[in-house]
């Protein structure tokens, strides 16, 4: 029964009739199923081909639009790189000024200046090959990007060196301040008259020619005696025998190779181990020990050698 139906369908015809509105003619077209199938098949193929071509056309249009957008972005990036490069040149000038000031500071704190070749040591950056991996970047843009990258590397190295140098300057400055604070630099007695000076003289008690290891500062009994620099009291002797040379005296260790001695005092106002600063009141002028009258015998010892105290009177 089913086979009969299939045979009937194969012999079935499709009749199409067309009428003309302006005339009385009638056309009729008779199609069988085979022709209908072939017609549908070829129309479908044509439609698929047209669709594929449309997709390709749209793809080309999108690619062209994308290229335009990339070129626009590249132009914007190029403008930004030019702007960055200009700013980088300004930063280079600022860093150069800082380097000059850095050298001035190094001279001020008694450090050697940094050679310019050392400041430029290690300058480099990415090569052109790094940026040419991007095929859409022009050669001009690659060169500019390479220049900016090298300038950044250069500035980074120079700023790092400046930072290291400033730390060294700060450390040396603090050392210098400590040294200045602990270096004798004032008269221990204000408005005193200079008596016997540093060097050879005739001893007033033995009349022999001997070296005088300090200076004598003549002042009224009871005048203030000041520490001439920061330090620690090493000795403070307030008791003595009548024939003792120094009488009541003080020795201060300034912790940098300097010692100062203050002799013939009438009063000792400090104790061993006591910390003192410059201008600290440590005693009073007197004539204890072997002295012909009220005065302060003052000595400066540098690295275990007596030196002329007058070289340290800066006030």
C-alpha positions, 0 to 999 in steps of 0.5 A: 500500500505504501509503495503504491503511494510513493509511485503515485507521488512520483507521477504527481505533477504540479500545474501552475497557470498564469493569467494576463490582466490585459489580455485573455491569454492563459499560460500553464507551467507543469513541474514535476517533483524532480524539477522542484527539488533541483530548483530548490537545491540550486537556489539554496546553493546560490543563497549560501554563496551570497551569504558567504560573500556578504560575510567576507565583505563585512569582514573586509569592512570591519578590518578596514575600520579596525586598521583606521582605529589602530592608526588613530590609536598609534597617532595618539600614542605617538603624541603621548610619547612626544609629550613624555619625551619632552617632560623627560628632557625637563626632568633630565635638566632638574636631575642635572641641577640636583647633581650639581647641588649634590657635588656642592654639598659633598664639597661642603662636608669634605667628601669627593665629588662623584665623577660624571662617568660614574653618574652615567654608568649603567645607562641603557634600556630596552633595544629596538627589537623589544618594540619591533615585535609589535608589527603595527608600530611604525619605525619612527614610533619604535625609535621614540619609544626606545629613546623614552625607555632609555631616558627612564632607565638613565634617570632611574640610575641617576636618582638612585645614585643621588639617593645613595650620595645624599645618605653619605652626605647626611652621615658625614655631616652628622660626623662633622657636627659631632666633631665640631661640637667636641672640638675646642673652639672658645676661650675658657675664660671670657675677657681674660688677659693673655699671660705666658703663651705656648712654647719655651719660657723661663719657669717663674719658680726655677728660672729654668728654660722649659716648655710651657704646654699651654697658655695662661689666661689672667683673670680675677679670682672666682671668674667663670671657667667654661668647657670649651667643647662637648665631652666627658669629665675625665678627672676633677681634682679638688684636693691637692698638696701645697707643692702640687703643680696644677693645684685644683684641676679638671681634664675633659675627654672630648672623645675624638682625640682631643683632651683639655686641661684647666688648672690652678682653679679655686673651685671645681664644679663638676665630677668625673664621668659628668657630661658637659657641653660647650659653655658649661660652667665647670670651675672658678679661676684661682691660684692653687698649686704653683701659681704666682697669681690668679689665672687659668692654665689651659692646655689642648692635647690632640692625639696625645700631643700638646698643641697651641691652644690659641689655634682653637680660639675661634670666638 
